[in-house]
């Protein structure tokens, strides 16, 4: 019988160590991937909020337009592009400051993945009011 044919696994054999290392590597890569997807989701949401306040300010700056028109257009843009629970933390307001329509939004984006945190920011869009045609 060949003495190398049977080995005692209790004496420090390294059999199976590659599996443990591979599982740990996969877990770390999965965590990094999920975190990157979360950042991209937040950046998309920020772009949507930016577009919504710009749209609201433009709509409210037309001649004879109102603050209500600004808020409606901004909210419609948010509803169209940022539906679901991600858009729940976004609030939009409009006001007239001097000769400009100002649309502002405060957003608190909460990650759909528990434990990855949230992001709070405020954005503002401005458009110069048109003079009504006499």
N, C-alpha and C positions, 0 to 999 in steps of 0.2 A: 504494500500500500504506500502511496506517495504521501510523505509527511506534509506537503504543501496543499494537498487536496482538501483537507478540512482545517478551518482556522477558528480559533476561539475569538468570538466577537467581543468578549468582555475585556480584552487586554489592550484596548486603545485603538481599535480599528476605526478608520475614518469613513466607513461605508455610510451613505445617506447624508453626509454633510453638504453636498452640493444641493440637495433638495431644500434644506433649511435656508441656505443662502439665497437660492432662487426665489423662494416664497417671500423672504424679507425684501428682496429687490422688487418683486412685483407689487408688494404692498406699498412701498415707498413711491414707486412710479405711479400707482393708482392715485395716491394722495396728491401728488404733484399735478397730475392730469386733471383731477376734479377741481383743484384750486385754480388752475388756469382757466377752466371752463367758467368758473364762478366769476373771475375777473372779467372775462369777455362778456358775460351776461350783464354785469354792472356797467361796463363801458357802452354796450348797446343801449341800455336803459337811459344812461346819461345823454346819449345822442338823441334819443326819442324825446326826452324832456327839453333838451335844447331846441329841437325842431318845433315842439309844441308852443313854447313861449315865443319863438320867432313868428310862428304862424298867427298866434293870438294878437301879438303887437301889430303885425301888418294888417290883420282884419279890422282891428279897432282904430287904426289910423286913417282909414278912408273917410272922406267927407261925410258928415252926418252919421257916422257910426258911433256906437255907444260902448261903454265899458262892458256891458252884458254881451255884446257881440264878440269882444275880445275873449272873454272868459269862455263863452260857448265854443268858439273855434279852437281855443287851446285845449279844452277838455275833450272835444271830439277827436283831435289829433292824438291825444294820450290814449283815449279809449280804443282807437283804431290800431295803434301800434304797440301799446303796452298793456295788453289785457291780462287777466288772471291776477294772482296774488302779488306779483311783483309790482304792479301799478297801484296797489292799495295805499302805499305810503306816500303818494305824490299829491300835493295840493297846489292849485293854481289860483292866482289872484291878479287882477288888473286895476290900474289906476291911471289918471291923467296927471302928469307932472309938467307944468309949464306948457309947452307946445308939443309934448311927446306922449304917446301911449306907452305905458310901461306894463309889461306882463312879467310876473315873477312866479317862480315855482320853488317850493321846498320839498325835497324828496328824502325819504329814509328808505333805502333799499335793503331788504333783509334777504339773506341767502336762503334759497329753498333747501339747502343742505345744512342740517343742524350742526352747529359748532363752528361755522365758517364766518360768523360775524355779520355786520351790517355796515352801510356807508350812508352818511348824511351829507347833503350838499344843497346849495341854493343857487339858482340860475335866474338871470334877468334878460329880457329882450326888450328893446326900445325901437320905436318907429316914430318919425316926425309926423304929426297930424297934418292932413291935407286941409287946405282952406276950402270951405263950401263954395260952389259955383253960384254966383248971384243970378 
